[in-house]
Amino acid sequence: MSHTYDPYTNVIDTMTKAMELGHIDQSMFEILKNPQREIKVYLPVEMDDGTVRVFEGYRVQHSNIRGPFKGGIRYHQNCDLNEVKALATWMTLKCAVADIPYGGAKGGIQVDPHTLSRRELRNLTRRYTFAIAPIIGSDTDIPAPDVNTNPQTMAWLLDTYSQLKGHPCPGVVTGKPVELGGSKGRNSATGRGVVISTKLLLAQQGRGLAGTTVAIQGMGNVGANAARIFYHRGVKVIAISDISGGLYCEDGLDIDTISVFLDQEGALLKDYSAPGIRHISNEEILTCKCDVLVPAALENQITAENAGKLNCSFIVEAANGPTTEEADAILEKRGITLIPDIFANSGGVIVSYFEWVQNIQELTWDRDQVNEMLEKLMTRSFQSLLDVVDECHCTLRMAAYIVALRKLVTAEKMKGIFP
């Protein structure tokens, strides 16, 4: 039986192992183990029926040693401070792996957004922005979308912050609508990065994307975009799932048709049907036979209980922290190659960086240029992971952590401890 999953303990334990395996000077490790700032805020919101509810929100700023804090904001009923601390730490590592000049942060509100009206969501977002406004800014801390938030959420955040400052502040947030200074290609960037990661991994085996079978757990922004891009590159997407359950078709699903169905308000996969498709559970998504498994939902999905049942050759972590420490060890023994989250889903923060640069320089790039720059940067970063795999004889996850920690420790040493 596995111990209770703790995402923050999980990330710190992995960092500790990477420090040892990579022979990294541990004199600065205590700094990297602890967030620089943790904030909990209480958010009163008047509901549509006239009652007042108070929601709990968070913003954790882990490290700005390599640049401004950067990280998404999620709305989820199970969101808590410990989860946000782990996510902020992963963001620091992710930005270092990608070699972009950001540190890591994360935010969240404990709420099921599906139970709120559009007006209530807008008011909650504005109240949260007001609460964290003193610690965010285009050269301080730049939020972005995450689970259950989107460009509309970022538009409300941007407007609230700009109203408080008395002038437009487009650089304070990324993942906003293109019409408000967002970057072309940003909405699909995380999913595209997952596809690029898969392409790079398969290339090491002398394989291409076309004809590969893929199962995707989660059809939010990341999973849905990855599914569409896979589909249009000749990949056979045989299984997908959302909170209501999953779909399976051995011959491959028609992702374009399913995407049109899911674009309808309130549509769920449990209500979709077509010839040759059968409905399966989210657990069956994880254990179905496929070449590549893409967990794109939440943390703690691949565990000691199910890692031995997985029937795939490769895992590409589209979600943050979907695999526990215990499961990692099982997968390594089974010879299942895994691309870790801090590389596989870095496409979003990379294109967020591109968006931020465009805002600062007051210019725009076309989608093809953004996508080309994304693939070039991820290809270069992947090679740095392969170099460490060869050097340290380790997994790709350990290699990613070693790459990140070496950069962070070097930066800490260069700057020293203030005062």
RODO-2510 file (C-alpha; in nm, 4 decimals, decimal comma):
residues 419
     n   res          X          Y          Z
     1     m     0,0000     0,0000     0,0000
     2     s     0,1395     0,3432    -0,0933
     3     h     0,1622     0,6324     0,1486
     4     t    -0,0687     0,9331     0,1227
     5     y     0,0273     1,1337    -0,1839
     6     d     0,1801     1,4725    -0,1080
     7     p     0,2801     1,6628    -0,4239
     8     y     0,5171     1,8976    -0,2420
     9     t     0,7002     1,6119    -0,0693
    10     n     0,7103     1,4349    -0,4046
    11     v     0,8882     1,7232    -0,5795
    12     i     1,1330     1,7846    -0,2926
    13     d     1,2241     1,4154    -0,2746
    14     t     1,2909     1,4086    -0,6481
    15     m     1,5008     1,7261    -0,6236
    16     t     1,7047     1,5689    -0,3418
    17     k     1,7770     1,2569    -0,5472
    18     a     1,8723     1,4686    -0,8483
    19     m     2,1130     1,6786    -0,6418
    20     e     2,2910     1,3618    -0,5291
    21     l     2,2881     1,1892    -0,8668
    22     g     2,4082     1,5007    -1,0481
    23     h     2,6815     1,5685    -0,7888
    24     i     2,5453     1,9196    -0,7404
    25     d     2,6783     2,1400    -0,4618
    26     q     2,4079     2,1331    -0,1935
    27     s     2,5108     2,4573    -0,0188
    28     m     2,2211     2,6440    -0,1847
    29     f     1,9690     2,3604    -0,1718
    30     e     1,7899     2,4877     0,1391
    31     i     1,7009     2,8019    -0,0578
    32     l     1,5600     2,6017    -0,3471
    33     k     1,3597     2,3723    -0,1185
    34     n     1,1537     2,6591     0,0207
    35     p     0,9252     2,9077    -0,1555
    36     q     1,0179     3,2730    -0,1178
    37     r     0,6595     3,3746    -0,0455
    38     e     0,3268     3,2033     0,0267
    39     i     0,0048     3,4031     0,0350
    40     k    -0,3426     3,2914     0,1367
    41     v    -0,6303     3,5290     0,0632
    42     y    -1,0013     3,5232     0,1445
    43     l    -1,2315     3,6417    -0,1309
    44     p    -1,5876     3,7594    -0,0532
    45     v    -1,8155     3,7407    -0,3575
    46     e    -2,1814     3,8385    -0,3877
    47     m    -2,3604     3,5517    -0,5627
    48     d    -2,6421     3,5850    -0,8115
    49     d    -2,9008     3,5076    -0,5423
    50     g    -2,7748     3,7908    -0,3206
    51     t    -2,5905     3,5723    -0,0706
    52     v    -2,2203     3,6239     0,0041
    53     r    -1,9665     3,3402    -0,0189
    54     v    -1,6047     3,3631     0,0898
    55     f    -1,3560     3,1657    -0,1209
    56     e    -0,9997     3,0744    -0,0285
    57     g    -0,7246     3,1659    -0,2739
    58     y    -0,3477     3,1292    -0,2929
    59     r    -0,0365     3,2622    -0,4660
    60     v     0,2989     3,0985    -0,4048
    61     q     0,6181     3,2545    -0,5404
    62     h     0,8864     2,9880    -0,5305
    63     s     1,1964     3,1455    -0,6859
    64     n     1,2899     3,4513    -0,8910
    65     i     1,6619     3,3791    -0,9010
    66     r     1,6578     3,3525    -1,2837
    67     g     1,3890     3,6120    -1,3568
    68     p     1,0360     3,7272    -1,2648
    69     f     0,8003     3,4769    -1,1054
    70     k     0,5841     3,3002    -1,3637
    71     g     0,2978     3,0564    -1,3233
    72     g    -0,0655     2,9789    -1,3855
    73     i    -0,3803     3,0183    -1,1800
    74     r    -0,6137     2,7239    -1,1367
    75     y    -0,9743     2,7042    -1,0165
    76     h    -1,0477     2,3668    -0,8582
    77     q    -1,2459     2,2434    -0,5602
    78     n    -0,9500     2,0387    -0,4314
    79     c    -0,6911     2,3136    -0,4696
    80     d    -0,4931     2,3785    -0,1502
    81     l    -0,1760     2,5548    -0,0426
    82     n     0,0389     2,2409    -0,0480
    83     e    -0,0589     2,1631    -0,4057
    84     v     0,0135     2,5208    -0,5132
    85     k     0,3567     2,5067    -0,3435
    86     a     0,4418     2,1964    -0,5443
    87     l     0,3187     2,3513    -0,8682
    88     a     0,5216     2,6675    -0,8047
    89     t     0,8336     2,4604    -0,7467
    90     w     0,7735     2,2636    -1,0673
    91     m     0,7402     2,5957    -1,2519
    92     t     1,0835     2,7069    -1,1318
    93     l     1,2324     2,3812    -1,2580
    94     k     1,0355     2,3965    -1,5840
    95     c     1,1559     2,7451    -1,6721
    96     a     1,5140     2,6428    -1,5984
    97     v     1,4873     2,3300    -1,8161
    98     a     1,3450     2,5417    -2,0995
    99     d     1,6215     2,7970    -2,0386
   100     i     1,3889     3,0968    -2,0333
   101     p     1,4509     3,3882    -1,7914
   102     y     1,1697     3,3215    -1,5459
   103     g     1,1313     3,1871    -1,1961
   104     g     0,8379     2,9833    -1,0713
   105     a     0,5050     3,0723    -0,9127
   106     k     0,1519     2,9350    -0,9022
   107     g    -0,1894     3,0476    -0,7877
   108     g    -0,5269     2,8970    -0,7248
   109     i    -0,8743     2,9333    -0,5798
   110     q    -1,0569     2,6554    -0,3993
   111     v    -1,3756     2,6484    -0,6060
   112     d    -1,5629     2,4290    -0,8505
   113     p    -1,6021     2,6827    -1,1332
   114     h    -1,8708     2,4738    -1,3019
   115     t    -2,1094     2,5647    -1,0175
   116     l    -2,0690     2,9403    -1,0732
   117     s    -2,2324     3,1649    -1,3314
   118     r    -2,0259     3,3734    -1,5701
   119     r    -2,0922     3,6827    -1,3592
   120     e    -1,9884     3,5044    -1,0386
   121     l    -1,6670     3,3798    -1,2034
   122     r    -1,5878     3,7303    -1,3252
   123     n    -1,6424     3,8796    -0,9815
   124     l    -1,4351     3,6066    -0,8151
   125     t    -1,1510     3,6655    -1,0614
   126     r    -1,1594     4,0414    -1,0079
   127     r    -1,1599     4,0000    -0,6302
   128     y    -0,8663     3,7569    -0,6473
   129     t    -0,6744     3,9969    -0,8730
   130     f    -0,7362     4,2803    -0,6273
   131     a    -0,6046     4,0612    -0,3439
   132     i    -0,2775     3,9647    -0,5156
   133     a    -0,2244     4,2910    -0,7085
   134     p     0,0513     4,4148    -0,4734
   135     i     0,2758     4,1198    -0,5607
   136     i     0,2190     4,0772    -0,9365
   137     g     0,3399     4,2843    -1,2308
   138     s     0,5091     4,2531    -1,5698
   139     d     0,8565     4,2571    -1,4140
   140     t     0,7557     4,0898    -1,0864
   141     d     0,5109     3,7995    -1,1218
   142     i     0,3192     3,7155    -1,4397
   143     p     0,0120     3,4855    -1,4064
   144     a    -0,1326     3,2683    -1,6845
   145     p    -0,4167     3,0172    -1,7358
   146     d    -0,4126     2,6725    -1,5772
   147     v    -0,6765     2,4140    -1,4845
   148     n    -1,0297     2,5567    -1,5358
   149     t    -0,9037     2,9031    -1,6336
   150     n    -0,8665     3,0387    -1,9861
   151     p    -0,8068     3,3540    -2,1963
   152     q    -1,1329     3,5048    -2,0682
   153     t    -1,0129     3,4638    -1,7089
   154     m    -0,6884     3,6360    -1,8034
   155     a    -0,8815     3,9197    -1,9711
   156     w    -1,0681     3,9868    -1,6456
   157     l    -0,7414     3,9728    -1,4504
   158     l    -0,5690     4,2073    -1,6954
   159     d    -0,8544     4,4578    -1,6889
   160     t    -0,8769     4,4592    -1,3089
   161     y    -0,5028     4,5091    -1,2683
   162     s    -0,4945     4,7811    -1,5361
   163     q    -0,7847     4,9641    -1,3685
   164     l    -0,5958     4,9575    -1,0376
   165     k    -0,2806     5,0953    -1,2034
   166     g    -0,4653     5,3533    -1,4112
   167     h    -0,3208     5,2456    -1,7476
   168     p    -0,3068     4,9356    -1,9731
   169     c    -0,0633     4,6724    -1,8431
   170     p    -0,0618     4,3959    -2,1075
   171     g     0,2604     4,2383    -1,9773
   172     v     0,1130     4,1508    -1,6370
   173     v    -0,0496     3,8326    -1,7676
   174     t     0,0006     3,5848    -2,0500
   175     g    -0,2462     3,3507    -2,2155
   176     k    -0,4829     3,6424    -2,2722
   177     p    -0,6918     3,6887    -2,5897
   178     v    -0,4969     3,7899    -2,9006
   179     e    -0,7206     4,0978    -2,9244
   180     l    -0,5806     4,2172    -2,5884
   181     g    -0,2141     4,1527    -2,6663
   182     g    -0,2026     3,7749    -2,6451
   183     s     0,0280     3,5713    -2,8646
   184     k    -0,0867     3,3720    -3,1633
   185     g    -0,0288     3,0058    -3,0879
   186     r    -0,0435     3,0470    -2,7094
   187     n    -0,3756     2,8696    -2,6534
   188     s    -0,2509     2,5475    -2,8150
   189     a     0,1134     2,5809    -2,7037
   190     t     0,1124     2,3336    -2,4136
   191     g    -0,0592     2,0672    -2,6224
   192     r     0,1770     2,1373    -2,9125
   193     g     0,4725     2,0994    -2,6771
   194     v     0,3408     1,7568    -2,5757
   195     v     0,3358     1,6536    -2,9424
   196     i     0,6874     1,7926    -2,9967
   197     s     0,8082     1,5989    -2,6900
   198     t     0,6558     1,2795    -2,8263
   199     k     0,8141     1,3384    -3,1669
   200     l     1,1574     1,3924    -3,0098
   201     l     1,1224     1,0808    -2,7937
   202     l     1,0122     0,8574    -3,0826
   203     a     1,2964     0,9885    -3,2989
   204     q     1,5396     0,8394    -3,0453
   205     q     1,3848     0,5019    -3,1271
   206     g     1,4043     0,5623    -3,5022
   207     r     1,0275     0,6119    -3,5219
   208     g     0,7968     0,8866    -3,6419
   209     l     0,4594     1,0133    -3,5228
   210     a     0,2540     0,8709    -3,8113
   211     g     0,0859     0,5432    -3,7205
   212     t     0,1747     0,5665    -3,3505
   213     t    -0,1119     0,4814    -3,1140
   214     v    -0,1818     0,7303    -2,8351
   215     a    -0,4180     0,7381    -2,5353
   216     i    -0,4896     1,0724    -2,3679
   217     q    -0,6327     1,1066    -2,0189
   218     g    -0,7965     1,4493    -1,9939
   219     m    -0,9584     1,6655    -2,2607
   220     g    -0,9062     2,0093    -2,1133
   221     n    -0,7057     2,2689    -2,3012
   222     v    -0,3840     2,0656    -2,3019
   223     g    -0,5294     1,7236    -2,3791
   224     a    -0,7722     1,8504    -2,6416
   225     n    -0,5094     2,0496    -2,8300
   226     a    -0,2611     1,7630    -2,8124
   227     a    -0,5270     1,5253    -2,9463
   228     r    -0,6059     1,7506    -3,2426
   229     i    -0,2408     1,8077    -3,3324
   230     f    -0,1618     1,4370    -3,2991
   231     y    -0,4621     1,3535    -3,5190
   232     h    -0,3534     1,5919    -3,7939
   233     r    -0,0017     1,4466    -3,7894
   234     g    -0,1197     1,0941    -3,8656
   235     v    -0,1210     0,9633    -3,5095
   236     k    -0,3908     0,7106    -3,4230
   237     v    -0,5573     0,8511    -3,1097
   238     i    -0,7309     0,5404    -2,9801
   239     a    -0,8564     0,6650    -2,6411
   240     i    -0,9463     0,9938    -2,4733
   241     s    -1,1261     1,0854    -2,1514
   242     d    -1,2743     1,3701    -1,9488
   243     i    -1,4290     1,3879    -1,6018
   244     s    -1,7295     1,1844    -1,7213
   245     g    -1,5310     0,8890    -1,8576
   246     g    -1,3565     0,7851    -2,1762
   247     l    -1,3938     0,6733    -2,5371
   248     y    -1,1991     0,3931    -2,7033
   249     c    -1,1680     0,2852    -3,0654
   250     e    -0,8949     0,0455    -3,1741
   251     d    -0,8978     0,1897    -3,5278
   252     g    -0,8588     0,5466    -3,3989
   253     l    -1,1035     0,8178    -3,2973
   254     d    -1,2237     1,0984    -3,5247
   255     i    -1,0834     1,3781    -3,3082
   256     d    -1,2142     1,6605    -3,5284
   257     t    -1,5735     1,5382    -3,5004
   258     i    -1,5403     1,4791    -3,1260
   259     s    -1,3895     1,8274    -3,0817
   260     v    -1,6905     1,9863    -3,2527
   261     f    -1,9176     1,7906    -3,0165
   262     l    -1,7212     1,9010    -2,7076
   263     d    -1,7367     2,2663    -2,8158
   264     q    -2,1069     2,2623    -2,7238
   265     e    -2,1727     2,4069    -2,3807
   266     g    -2,1940     2,1359    -2,1158
   267     a    -2,0976     1,8550    -2,3553
   268     l    -1,9221     1,5535    -2,2012
   269     l    -1,7718     1,2421    -2,3557
   270     k    -2,0218     1,0160    -2,1765
   271     d    -2,2887     1,1573    -2,4085
   272     y    -2,0934     1,0992    -2,7316
   273     s    -2,1539     0,7944    -2,9456
   274     a    -2,0464     0,6762    -3,2900
   275     p    -2,0012     0,3408    -3,4665
   276     g    -1,7006     0,1420    -3,3432
   277     i    -1,6635     0,3417    -3,0210
   278     r    -1,7038     0,1980    -2,6730
   279     h    -1,7175     0,3856    -2,3442
   280     i    -1,4488     0,3106    -2,0868
   281     s    -1,3440     0,4441    -1,7466
   282     n    -1,0586     0,6827    -1,6727
   283     e    -0,8677     0,3928    -1,5172
   284     e    -0,9073     0,1930    -1,8393
   285     i    -0,7615     0,4880    -2,0317
   286     l    -0,4428     0,4517    -1,8289
   287     t    -0,4187     0,0756    -1,8768
   288     c    -0,5283     0,0356    -2,2409
   289     k    -0,2750    -0,0993    -2,4909
   290     c    -0,1026     0,1859    -2,6776
   291     d     0,2389     0,3088    -2,7810
   292     v     0,2202     0,6402    -2,5943
   293     l     0,0166     0,7269    -2,2843
   294     v    -0,0451     1,0977    -2,2236
   295     p    -0,1768     1,1787    -1,8741
   296     a    -0,3207     1,5282    -1,9223
   297     a    -0,5534     1,5594    -1,6216
   298     l    -0,4354     1,6240    -1,2645
   299     e    -0,1658     1,5060    -1,0229
   300     n    -0,1429     1,1578    -0,8710
   301     q    -0,2876     0,9544    -1,1580
   302     i    -0,0147     0,6935    -1,2137
   303     t     0,0482     0,5327    -0,8762
   304     a     0,1976     0,2208    -0,7200
   305     e    -0,1462     0,0600    -0,7533
   306     n    -0,1744     0,0930    -1,1316
   307     a     0,1832     0,1402    -1,2599
   308     g     0,2234    -0,2351    -1,2991
   309     k    -0,0903    -0,2533    -1,5138
   310     l     0,0066     0,0077    -1,7717
   311     n     0,0235    -0,1333    -2,1245
   312     c     0,2257     0,1338    -2,3047
   313     s     0,5864     0,1766    -2,4175
   314     f     0,6154     0,5503    -2,3473
   315     i     0,4580     0,8096    -2,1185
   316     v     0,4537     1,1815    -2,1959
   317     e     0,3387     1,3797    -1,8913
   318     a     0,1114     1,6573    -2,0140
   319     a    -0,0219     1,7248    -1,6628
   320     n     0,1848     1,8463    -1,3685
   321     g     0,2884     1,5693    -1,1303
   322     p     0,0708     1,2863    -1,2664
   323     t     0,3178     1,0157    -1,1548
   324     t     0,4105     0,9373    -0,7945
   325     e     0,7625     0,8514    -0,6750
   326     e     0,6632     0,4893    -0,6167
   327     a     0,5153     0,4608    -0,9646
   328     d     0,8304     0,6122    -1,1165
   329     a     1,0388     0,3294    -0,9726
   330     i     0,7985     0,0668    -1,1055
   331     l     0,7944     0,2203    -1,4539
   332     e     1,1745     0,2337    -1,4628
   333     k     1,1982    -0,1352    -1,3717
   334     r     0,9437    -0,2178    -1,6429
   335     g     1,1439    -0,0292    -1,9054
   336     i     0,8702     0,2251    -1,9787
   337     t     1,0362     0,5481    -2,0938
   338     l     0,8810     0,8642    -1,9488
   339     i     0,9125     1,2265    -2,0611
   340     p     0,8675     1,4301    -1,7396
   341     d     0,6175     1,7098    -1,6952
   342     i     0,8803     1,9805    -1,6470
   343     f     0,9857     1,9246    -2,0075
   344     a     0,6796     1,7728    -2,1778
   345     n     0,4330     2,0477    -2,0857
   346     s     0,6770     2,3389    -2,1036
   347     g     0,5301     2,4598    -2,4352
   348     g     0,2825     2,6798    -2,2509
   349     v     0,5353     2,8740    -2,0466
   350     i     0,7732     2,8985    -2,3442
   351     v     0,5087     3,0656    -2,5608
   352     s     0,4018     3,2722    -2,2585
   353     y     0,7584     3,4007    -2,2592
   354     f     0,7231     3,4811    -2,6312
   355     e     0,3974     3,6656    -2,5526
   356     w     0,5635     3,8648    -2,2738
   357     v     0,8504     3,9629    -2,5044
   358     q     0,6037     4,0779    -2,7704
   359     n     0,4179     4,2893    -2,5104
   360     i     0,7384     4,4490    -2,3840
   361     q     0,8611     4,5264    -2,7355
   362     e     0,5123     4,6271    -2,8569
   363     l     0,5171     4,3984    -3,1595
   364     t     0,3475     4,0787    -3,2797
   365     w     0,4739     3,7580    -3,4398
   366     d     0,2727     3,5305    -3,6687
   367     r     0,1668     3,1809    -3,5607
   368     d     0,4157     2,9963    -3,7810
   369     q     0,7040     3,1945    -3,6344
   370     v     0,5876     3,1224    -3,2789
   371     n     0,5457     2,7497    -3,3485
   372     e     0,8830     2,7276    -3,5202
   373     m     1,0588     2,9021    -3,2286
   374     l     0,8835     2,6712    -2,9819
   375     e     0,9996     2,3551    -3,1577
   376     k     1,3534     2,4876    -3,1961
   377     l     1,3825     2,5736    -2,8264
   378     m     1,2329     2,2415    -2,7099
   379     t     1,4608     2,0449    -2,9432
   380     r     1,7646     2,2191    -2,7968
   381     s     1,6439     2,1590    -2,4411
   382     f     1,5749     1,7913    -2,5115
   383     q     1,9318     1,7429    -2,6281
   384     s     2,0559     1,8812    -2,2950
   385     l     1,8472     1,6122    -2,1198
   386     l     1,9934     1,3387    -2,3397
   387     d     2,3446     1,4615    -2,2610
   388     v     2,2777     1,4266    -1,8867
   389     v     2,1181     1,0829    -1,9340
   390     d     2,4455     0,9705    -2,0920
   391     e     2,6542     1,1425    -1,8257
   392     c     2,4663     1,0272    -1,5169
   393     h     2,3068     0,7032    -1,6475
   394     c     1,9658     0,8135    -1,5261
   395     t     1,6046     0,8506    -1,6361
   396     l     1,4825     1,1483    -1,8335
   397     r     1,3049     1,2785    -1,5226
   398     m     1,6261     1,2771    -1,3240
   399     a     1,8070     1,4364    -1,6179
   400     a     1,5526     1,7189    -1,6359
   401     y     1,5843     1,7875    -1,2630
   402     i     1,9643     1,7805    -1,2821
   403     v     1,9664     2,0251    -1,5755
   404     a     1,7317     2,2613    -1,3904
   405     l     1,9039     2,2412    -1,0533
   406     r     2,2494     2,3006    -1,2001
   407     k     2,1249     2,6241    -1,3575
   408     l     1,9478     2,7343    -1,0408
   409     v     2,2394     2,6573    -0,8090
   410     t     2,4784     2,8389    -1,0429
   411     a     2,2526     3,1455    -1,0412
   412     e     2,2203     3,1361    -0,6610
   413     k     2,5983     3,1211    -0,6219
   414     m     2,6539     3,4071    -0,8652
   415     k     2,4105     3,6332    -0,6815
   416     g     2,4895     3,5215    -0,3292
   417     i     2,2617     3,5617    -0,0289
   418     f     2,1135     3,9051     0,0410
   419     p     2,2141     4,1044     0,2438
***
